[in-house]
């Protein structure tokens, strides 16, 4: 058992996935056909021995994530004392700048205060990675730091992670400041919005942030305290992706078709748990031609699929061609339809339009339950 409770943070005021987020929060996004994005932080916590987890939901349409998480038992959490607690973090303000993570924590301060664990591990709901938080907690305690922050070193910060924060570190991995990535340098330490600190300090920071500003975020108050507190950075190893806009979500799915990237994320000894969906295996007809793709169960495939991610229960009719695309569960592609560089949302049907092709650097989007 890990002496920490977990918080899955729905922070990120500057994050918006066009089209997709109209229907559900990012944590509820289908990922790689089988998972939801929120499965990754919760599974990391569960595998690390953290069995009391608070999931903050910032959405006017929370149904999908509430239904998916349910009681949380499918995350292999201790049945006697473990619990996944959904906490709603949407304020009454029409101005989104007030809907910060600090505002959400402040509204639910009583639930945080009731936690018996000495430490808290905070992870975001819009990043995909694996991490042993128990080992990270031990490193935090051994270092004597007040706060430990997780970061990932990247060499493409000029083109990607532009809505993320970065860590400025000294030679001893001490955090000098937290700043937004403005694309000015190729190599950056991308802050993974992951914190470890004592519960007592966490509550103190929440109260201090509220006094500083009504729109203060956790990252901002930690940045302000870098001169006063011992804040350390720890480098993350392995696969890492962020879902901060439509293109990053599309790329995160497509990139994991590559076995090298997939092996860096998925480890048999570190399972990613999700709600099970019992259905028959995918049926491949004689006319089917599938290569370099991830295909979920329950599909009926008569056409051609190349370099694509196909969600559960999709139907691809005879003569249809799917290239470099992501189909979410229940999508239907009609006969002789060409779909290339597209994201087809849940239960959408492309049956009348015979060709949907977008540039590779700007994939198209077919709305949920639309018929084309």
C-alpha positions as CSV (number, residue, x, y, z in Angstrom):
1,X,0.0,0.0,0.0
2,X,1.2,3.5,-0.9
3,X,1.0,6.2,1.8
4,X,-0.6,8.6,-0.7
5,X,-4.0,9.3,-2.2
6,X,-4.3,10.2,-5.8
7,X,-5.9,13.1,-7.7
8,X,-6.7,12.9,-11.4
9,X,-6.7,16.6,-12.3
10,X,-8.9,17.9,-15.1
11,X,-6.8,21.1,-15.3
12,X,-5.9,23.0,-18.5
13,X,-7.9,26.1,-19.3
14,X,-6.0,26.5,-22.6
15,X,-6.9,23.0,-23.8
16,X,-9.7,22.4,-26.3
17,X,-10.1,19.5,-28.7
18,X,-12.3,20.9,-31.4
19,X,-15.4,18.8,-32.1
20,X,-14.6,16.0,-29.8
21,X,-14.9,18.0,-26.6
22,X,-18.4,19.2,-27.4
23,X,-19.6,15.7,-26.4
24,X,-17.4,14.6,-23.5
25,X,-14.4,15.6,-21.3
26,X,-10.9,14.6,-22.6
27,X,-10.6,11.9,-19.9
28,X,-13.6,10.1,-21.6
29,X,-12.1,10.2,-25.1
30,X,-11.8,6.8,-26.7
31,X,-8.1,5.9,-27.1
32,X,-6.5,3.3,-29.3
33,X,-9.9,1.6,-29.9
34,X,-10.1,0.0,-26.5
35,X,-9.3,2.5,-23.7
36,X,-10.3,5.9,-22.4
37,X,-7.7,8.5,-21.7
38,X,-8.5,8.6,-18.0
39,X,-7.7,4.8,-17.8
40,X,-3.9,5.7,-17.9
41,X,-3.6,7.9,-14.8
42,X,-6.0,5.7,-12.7
43,X,-4.2,2.5,-13.8
44,X,-0.8,4.1,-12.9
45,X,-2.2,4.9,-9.4
46,X,-3.7,1.5,-9.0
47,X,-0.6,-0.3,-10.1
48,X,1.4,1.9,-7.7
49,X,-0.7,0.8,-4.7
50,X,-2.7,4.0,-4.5
51,X,-6.3,2.8,-3.9
52,X,-8.0,6.0,-2.8
53,X,-8.4,8.2,-5.9
54,X,-10.3,11.4,-6.5
55,X,-11.2,12.1,-10.2
56,X,-12.1,15.8,-10.9
57,X,-14.5,16.3,-13.7
58,X,-14.7,19.6,-15.5
59,X,-17.4,19.3,-18.0
60,X,-21.1,20.2,-18.7
61,X,-21.5,16.7,-20.1
62,X,-20.0,14.4,-17.5
63,X,-22.2,11.4,-18.3
64,X,-19.7,9.5,-20.4
65,X,-16.9,9.6,-17.9
66,X,-19.2,8.9,-14.9
67,X,-20.5,5.8,-16.7
68,X,-17.1,4.6,-17.7
69,X,-15.5,4.9,-14.2
70,X,-18.5,3.7,-12.4
71,X,-17.5,2.2,-9.0
72,X,-13.9,1.9,-10.2
73,X,-13.7,-1.8,-9.4
74,X,-12.4,-2.6,-12.9
75,X,-9.2,-0.7,-12.0
76,X,-8.2,-3.5,-9.6
77,X,-8.6,-1.2,-6.6
78,X,-8.7,-2.8,-3.1
79,X,-12.3,-3.7,-2.5
80,X,-12.3,-3.1,1.2
81,X,-10.8,0.3,1.6
82,X,-10.2,1.5,-2.0
83,X,-12.4,3.9,-3.8
84,X,-12.6,6.1,-6.9
85,X,-14.4,9.3,-5.9
86,X,-15.8,11.5,-8.7
87,X,-15.7,15.2,-7.8
88,X,-17.2,17.9,-10.0
89,X,-15.1,20.9,-10.7
90,X,-17.2,23.2,-12.8
91,X,-17.9,26.6,-11.1
92,X,-21.0,28.7,-11.8
93,X,-19.0,31.3,-13.7
94,X,-19.6,31.7,-17.4
95,X,-16.0,32.9,-17.8
96,X,-13.8,29.9,-18.2
97,X,-10.7,31.6,-16.7
98,X,-12.3,31.1,-13.2
99,X,-12.7,27.4,-13.7
100,X,-9.2,26.5,-12.6
101,X,-7.9,23.4,-10.8
102,X,-7.4,25.5,-7.6
103,X,-11.0,26.6,-7.8
104,X,-12.0,22.9,-8.0
105,X,-9.8,21.8,-5.1
106,X,-11.1,24.7,-3.0
107,X,-14.7,23.7,-3.7
108,X,-13.8,20.1,-2.6
109,X,-11.4,21.0,0.2
110,X,-13.4,19.0,2.8
111,X,-13.0,15.8,0.7
112,X,-9.3,16.4,0.5
113,X,-8.9,17.1,4.2
114,X,-10.7,13.8,5.1
115,X,-8.0,11.8,3.3
116,X,-5.9,9.9,5.9
117,X,-2.8,9.4,3.7
118,X,0.2,11.7,4.4
119,X,1.0,12.5,0.7
120,X,-0.9,13.3,-2.5
121,X,0.0,12.3,-6.0
122,X,-1.6,14.6,-8.6
123,X,-1.7,13.5,-12.3
124,X,-3.5,15.1,-15.3
125,X,-6.4,13.6,-17.2
126,X,-5.1,14.6,-20.7
127,X,-1.7,13.0,-20.8
128,X,-0.9,9.4,-21.7
129,X,2.1,7.8,-20.0
130,X,3.0,5.1,-17.5
131,X,4.8,5.8,-14.2
132,X,5.4,4.0,-10.9
133,X,4.2,6.6,-8.5
134,X,5.2,4.5,-5.5
135,X,8.8,4.6,-6.6
136,X,8.5,8.3,-7.3
137,X,7.0,8.9,-3.8
138,X,10.0,7.0,-2.2
139,X,12.4,9.2,-4.3
140,X,10.5,12.3,-3.1
141,X,10.7,11.3,0.5
142,X,14.4,10.3,0.3
143,X,15.3,13.6,-1.3
144,X,13.7,15.7,1.4
145,X,12.0,17.9,-1.2
146,X,8.9,19.8,-0.5
147,X,7.4,19.1,-4.0
148,X,8.5,16.7,-6.7
149,X,7.5,17.4,-10.3
150,X,7.6,15.0,-13.2
151,X,8.9,16.1,-16.6
152,X,9.7,14.6,-20.0
153,X,12.7,15.7,-22.1
154,X,11.7,16.3,-25.7
155,X,13.7,17.5,-28.8
156,X,10.7,18.7,-30.8
157,X,9.4,21.4,-28.5
158,X,9.3,24.0,-31.3
159,X,6.6,22.0,-33.1
160,X,4.8,20.1,-30.3
161,X,3.7,20.6,-26.7
162,X,3.1,24.3,-27.4
163,X,0.2,24.6,-24.9
164,X,2.2,22.8,-22.1
165,X,4.4,24.2,-19.4
166,X,8.1,23.6,-19.2
167,X,10.5,23.3,-16.2
168,X,13.7,25.4,-15.9
169,X,16.1,23.3,-13.8
170,X,19.4,23.9,-12.2
171,X,22.3,21.3,-12.3
172,X,20.9,19.6,-9.2
173,X,17.5,19.1,-10.9
174,X,16.0,21.9,-8.7
175,X,13.1,23.7,-10.3
176,X,13.9,27.4,-10.9
177,X,10.6,28.2,-12.6
178,X,7.6,26.8,-14.5
179,X,7.0,28.6,-17.8
180,X,4.8,28.1,-20.8
181,X,6.4,26.5,-23.9
182,X,6.5,29.2,-26.5
183,X,8.3,27.1,-29.2
184,X,11.5,29.1,-28.8
185,X,13.8,26.1,-28.3
186,X,14.0,22.6,-29.7
187,X,14.9,20.8,-26.5
188,X,12.7,21.4,-23.4
189,X,11.7,19.8,-20.2
190,X,8.0,19.4,-20.7
191,X,6.1,19.5,-17.3
192,X,3.8,16.5,-17.1
193,X,1.4,18.3,-14.7
194,X,2.3,15.6,-12.1
195,X,3.1,16.6,-8.5
196,X,4.0,14.8,-5.3
197,X,3.8,16.7,-2.0
198,X,2.4,16.3,1.5
199,X,-1.3,16.7,2.0
200,X,-0.6,19.4,4.5
201,X,1.4,21.5,2.0
202,X,-1.1,20.8,-0.8
203,X,-3.9,22.3,1.4
204,X,-1.7,25.2,2.3
205,X,-1.0,26.0,-1.4
206,X,-4.7,25.8,-2.3
207,X,-5.5,28.4,0.4
208,X,-2.6,30.6,-0.5
209,X,-3.5,30.5,-4.3
210,X,-7.1,31.6,-3.5
211,X,-5.7,34.6,-1.7
212,X,-3.3,35.5,-4.5
213,X,-5.9,35.5,-7.3
214,X,-9.3,34.0,-8.2
215,X,-7.8,32.7,-11.4
216,X,-4.6,31.2,-10.0
217,X,-3.7,27.6,-11.0
218,X,-1.7,25.0,-9.1
219,X,1.2,25.3,-11.5
220,X,1.2,29.1,-11.0
221,X,1.3,28.9,-7.2
222,X,4.0,26.3,-7.2
223,X,6.0,28.5,-9.6
224,X,5.6,31.4,-7.2
225,X,6.9,29.3,-4.3
226,X,10.0,27.9,-6.1
227,X,12.2,30.4,-4.3
228,X,10.8,29.5,-0.9
229,X,10.2,25.8,-1.2
230,X,12.5,22.9,-2.3
231,X,11.0,21.9,-5.6
232,X,12.7,19.1,-7.5
233,X,12.2,17.7,-11.0
234,X,12.4,14.0,-11.9
235,X,12.7,12.9,-15.5
236,X,10.2,10.5,-17.0
237,X,11.3,7.6,-19.2
238,X,9.2,5.9,-21.8
239,X,6.3,6.9,-24.1
240,X,4.6,10.2,-23.5
241,X,1.9,12.1,-25.4
242,X,-0.4,15.0,-24.6
243,X,-4.0,15.6,-25.8
244,X,-4.3,19.3,-26.0
245,X,-5.9,19.8,-29.3
246,X,-7.5,17.8,-32.2
247,X,-4.2,17.1,-34.0
248,X,-2.4,15.9,-30.9
249,X,-5.3,13.5,-30.1
250,X,-5.3,12.1,-33.7
251,X,-1.5,11.7,-33.7
252,X,-1.4,10.0,-30.2
253,X,-3.7,7.3,-31.6
254,X,-1.9,6.9,-35.0
255,X,1.6,6.9,-33.4
256,X,0.8,3.9,-31.3
257,X,0.3,1.7,-34.4
258,X,4.1,1.7,-34.3
259,X,5.1,-1.4,-32.3
260,X,8.2,0.4,-30.8
261,X,6.1,3.2,-29.4
262,X,3.4,0.7,-28.2
263,X,6.0,-1.4,-26.4
264,X,7.2,1.7,-24.7
265,X,3.8,2.3,-23.3
266,X,2.3,-1.1,-22.7
267,X,4.0,-3.5,-20.3
268,X,2.4,-6.9,-19.3
269,X,3.6,-6.3,-15.8
270,X,1.9,-2.8,-15.7
271,X,-1.6,-3.3,-17.1
272,X,-3.8,-0.5,-18.2
273,X,-7.2,-1.3,-16.8
274,X,-10.5,-0.3,-18.5
275,X,-14.1,-1.2,-18.4
276,X,-14.6,-4.5,-20.2
277,X,-16.8,-4.8,-23.2
278,X,-17.9,-8.4,-23.9
279,X,-18.5,-8.8,-27.6
280,X,-17.6,-11.3,-30.4
281,X,-14.2,-11.2,-32.1
282,X,-13.8,-9.0,-35.2
283,X,-15.0,-10.8,-38.4
284,X,-12.8,-10.4,-41.5
285,X,-14.5,-11.3,-44.7
286,X,-12.8,-12.8,-47.8
287,X,-12.6,-9.3,-49.4
288,X,-11.0,-7.8,-46.3
289,X,-7.4,-6.5,-46.5
290,X,-6.0,-5.1,-43.2
291,X,-2.4,-4.1,-42.5
292,X,-0.4,-2.0,-40.1
293,X,-3.6,-1.2,-38.0
294,X,-5.1,-1.6,-34.6
295,X,-8.5,-3.2,-34.7
296,X,-10.8,-3.7,-31.8
297,X,-13.3,-6.5,-31.2
298,X,-16.8,-6.7,-32.6
299,X,-16.1,-5.2,-36.0
300,X,-17.3,-6.4,-39.4
301,X,-14.6,-5.7,-42.1
302,X,-15.1,-6.4,-45.8
303,X,-12.9,-3.5,-47.1
304,X,-9.3,-2.3,-46.9
305,X,-7.8,-0.8,-43.8
306,X,-4.2,0.6,-43.7
307,X,-2.4,2.4,-40.9
308,X,-5.6,3.1,-39.0
309,X,-7.1,2.7,-35.5
310,X,-10.5,1.0,-35.6
311,X,-12.7,1.1,-32.5
312,X,-15.2,-1.5,-31.3
313,X,-18.2,-2.6,-33.4
314,X,-17.2,-0.6,-36.5
315,X,-18.5,-1.7,-39.9
316,X,-16.4,-1.4,-43.0
317,X,-18.3,-2.4,-46.1
318,X,-17.0,-4.1,-49.3
319,X,-14.8,-1.9,-51.5
320,X,-14.3,0.7,-48.7
321,X,-10.8,2.0,-48.1
322,X,-9.6,3.4,-44.8
323,X,-6.2,5.0,-44.7
324,X,-4.4,6.8,-41.9
325,X,-7.6,7.3,-40.0
326,X,-9.2,6.8,-36.6
327,X,-12.7,5.3,-36.3
328,X,-14.3,5.6,-32.9
329,X,-16.7,2.8,-31.7
330,X,-19.8,2.1,-33.8
331,X,-18.7,4.0,-37.0
332,X,-20.0,2.7,-40.3
333,X,-18.2,3.1,-43.6
334,X,-20.3,2.2,-46.6
335,X,-19.5,0.4,-49.8
336,X,-16.7,1.9,-52.1
337,X,-16.1,4.8,-49.7
338,X,-12.6,6.2,-49.5
339,X,-11.7,7.7,-46.0
340,X,-8.2,9.1,-45.7
341,X,-6.7,11.2,-42.8
342,X,-10.0,11.4,-41.0
343,X,-11.3,11.0,-37.5
344,X,-14.8,9.5,-37.5
345,X,-16.6,10.0,-34.2
346,X,-18.8,7.4,-32.5
347,X,-21.7,5.9,-34.5
348,X,-21.1,8.3,-37.4
349,X,-22.0,6.8,-40.9
350,X,-20.2,7.6,-44.1
351,X,-22.4,6.0,-46.7
352,X,-23.5,8.5,-49.3
353,X,-20.3,10.6,-49.7
354,X,-17.8,8.4,-51.6
355,X,-14.6,10.2,-50.9
356,X,-13.3,11.9,-47.7
357,X,-9.7,13.0,-48.0
358,X,-7.9,15.6,-45.9
359,X,-4.2,16.6,-45.8
360,X,-2.0,14.5,-43.5
361,X,-1.1,17.5,-41.4
362,X,-4.7,18.6,-41.0
363,X,-6.9,15.6,-40.6
364,X,-10.7,15.9,-41.0
365,X,-13.4,15.3,-38.4
366,X,-16.8,13.6,-38.9
367,X,-19.1,14.5,-36.0
368,X,-20.7,12.0,-33.6
369,X,-23.7,10.2,-35.0
370,X,-23.7,12.2,-38.2
371,X,-24.7,10.6,-41.5
372,X,-22.8,11.6,-44.6
